[in-house]
Amino acid sequence: MTIKKTLIAAALAALSFTTQAGTMGSYIEPRPWSVVGGLGYTWYDFGYHGGSSADPAAQASIGDGQTAFGRFAIARDLAKRHSIQFGLELGVQSGNIMRLDIPQATLDLLGGMPVQANIKPMIDLLATATTEPLMTQYPTCGVLKAGIAYRRMQIDERVTVNDLSQVGFELQAGLGANITDRARLALLYQGVFNGNTNFTVNTAADTGHVSNIPMQNGLLLALSYTL
């Protein structure tokens, strides 16, 4: 819980900086088309996050509900209003293979095997807003992105549990800075939300049901380059 609270606090801090941008002079250079590459670390809410085990093989897979990821996107600036540049971004992001955090007593109703989920690469479409530099002596800008994310989750065939395909809400927020005339580096909070995940068992049919793909919260370091 401490990690998630820290990530949420970072996002709120970034948003508060963004609101301070005001109506300063024009510092944003037009960036009609750009490519964005990033690396990050994310935490899945209903993924297994570790524990103690005397089995070395089990120790190796502890914490598989948290993972590094990569992201690639193509972005286009569309309009500028006052001190904010607006645009669109289409991206793809790597997924994760993990165990769902289901109590052992519940798993025993399905034969005792862990439920392993393969979350496929995510596709997202985001509206973007970038402020002008917040302070002239520190050339940082506020970055806010929000939109939809399409995700698929496939369950291991050894257990009878449903697969899922869902469209959820995605938010990215943070601070960026130009490192060259064409390149900008940004540190962003990223959240992908589908609603709370619940797991139920139908003992009569010997099947399980997952209600939603687990939500995720993470940090993303993104480099954009103007074409």
N, C-alpha and C positions, 0 to 999 in steps of 0.2 A: 504494500500500500504506500510506503514511503516514496518509492520510485514514481508511482503514478501521480502522487501529490506534487512532487517536484516538477514533473513535466507540465502539469496543469498550471502551476505557479509561473513557470517560464513563459507559457503562452499568454497568461494574463498580463505579465510584465511587458511582453512584446506588444500586445494590443494597446496598453496604456501609452507606450512610446509612440505608437502610430497616431493616436489621437492628438499628440502634441505637434504634429507636422505643420498645422496652421496654413497660412497663405503666403509662404516665403517666395522669393524670386524663383524663376525657372531654372532648375538644375538638372532635370531629367532629360537625357538625350533620347531621341526617338529610337526605338529598337523594334522595327517592324517584325522581323523573324529572328528567333533565337533557339538554340538547343540547350537543354538543361540536363545535367548529369549529377547524380547525388548518391551518397552513402549514408546509411542511418542505422539506428537500433530501435527495435520496437518490442512492446510488451502486449501479449494477447490476454484479455481478461479471463477467459475460460480455459486457457492453456495450463499445462502442468508446469509449476514453477519451482520444483525441487523439494528436497527433503533429505533424510539420512538413509543410507543403505549400506549394508556390509558387502554387497555384491559389486565388484569393480565394474562389471558390465552395466549395471543399473546406474552407478555413479557417473559413467560417461555420458548418459543421456539425461541427467537431472537438469531441470531448467529449460526444457525444450519449448516452453511457451514464451520464450524471449529470444530474439535472434537479430542478427545483422541483416540488412537488406540493401538492394541497389534499386535505383530509379532512373528512368530516362524519359524525357519529354520534349515536345516541340511546342514553342510558345509564339504568340503573336500579339503585339500591342495594337489596340484598336482606337483608343481615344484618350485625350487628356482633358481633365476638368479641374480648374484651379491648380492645386499642387499635387494632384494624384493622377498617375498613369494607369489606365484600365486595359485589360486584355483577356485572352483565353489561353489555356494550356491543356494539351492532350498528352497523357503519360501512361507508362506501363511500369509496374513495380513487382519485384520478385515476391514469392509467397513463402510458405513454411510448411514443414512436415512436423507434427507435434502430437503428443497425447493430450486428450481432453481431461480436465481436472474433475473426475467423477469419483465419488466415494467408493471404496472397495465393496462395501455392502451392496451398493447398487450394481456394480459390475458383476458381482456374484450371481445376480439374477439372470445375467446373460452368459454365464459360463466362466466368469472371472477374468477374462482377457481385457487388457486396456483398450480403449477406443482411440485409434490413431487417425488423425485427420490430415489430409493433404490439401492445404489452402493454395490454390493455383495462383499464378501471377495476376495481379490486379490491374484493371484498366480504369483510368479516371479522366474526367473532363472538369476543369476548374476555371472559374472566373477569377481573375487576378487584379490586385490593386497594389501599386507601389508608390509610396510617398517620395517627395523630394527629401534631400538630406535634412535630418532633424536639427542639426547644429552645424554651423559653417566650419567650426574648427574640428569637428569629428564627422567625416563624410559618410555617415550611416543613414540608411533609409528604412522605413517600416515596410514590411511585406505581409500581405494578407491574401490567402487563396481559399476559395470555398466552392464546393460543387458536389458532383456525384461520383461514386466509385462502384464499379461492378466487380464482384468477387464470386468465386466458386469454391466449394469445399466438398471434397470426396472422401468418404470414409473407407477404411480398410475393409476388404471383402470378407475377412474372416469373422466379422460381426455384422448382424443384421440391423443396421442403423441407416437412416435416410441421408442422402446427399442434399446439398443446398446450392442454389444460385440466387444471389440477392444484389440489389442496388441499394447502397447506403449513402449517408452524408459524410463528406470528408472536409476537414479543416486543416489548413496550414497557416501558421503565423509566426513571425519572428523579425529579425533584423538582417539587413544586407549591406554590403559596401562594394563599391567599384574597386577592383584591383588593377585593371587596365582600362583603356578606352572601350574595349569590347567585352570584357569579362567582369562578372559580378559574383561575389561569394555571399551566401546567406545561410544563417543558422536558424532552423525552423522547428517549431513543435508541429507534429502531425497526429491527428486523430481520425479514425475511421469508425463510424457508429452505425450499427444495425439494430440496436435494442439489446436488452439483456438476454444472455444465452441460458436456457434451461434444458435439462435432460430428463426425460421420463422413460419408463419401461412399461411395456404391455406384456405382462407375464403370460397371458393366455396365448398370445401369438409369438412369444419369445423374440420380441423386437424392441428396439430403442428408438427414441425420437429426439433430435436436436432442434430447438426452436429457432435459433439464429446463429449465423456465423459470428464467432467471438469478435467483440470490439477490440481495437488496438490503439495504443498510445505510444508515441516515440519521438525521437529527435532525428532531424535530417540536416545534413550538411550538403548544400546544393550549389553547384557552379553553373552559371548560365553564360553562354557565349553568343554574341550577336553575329549573325551571318552577313 
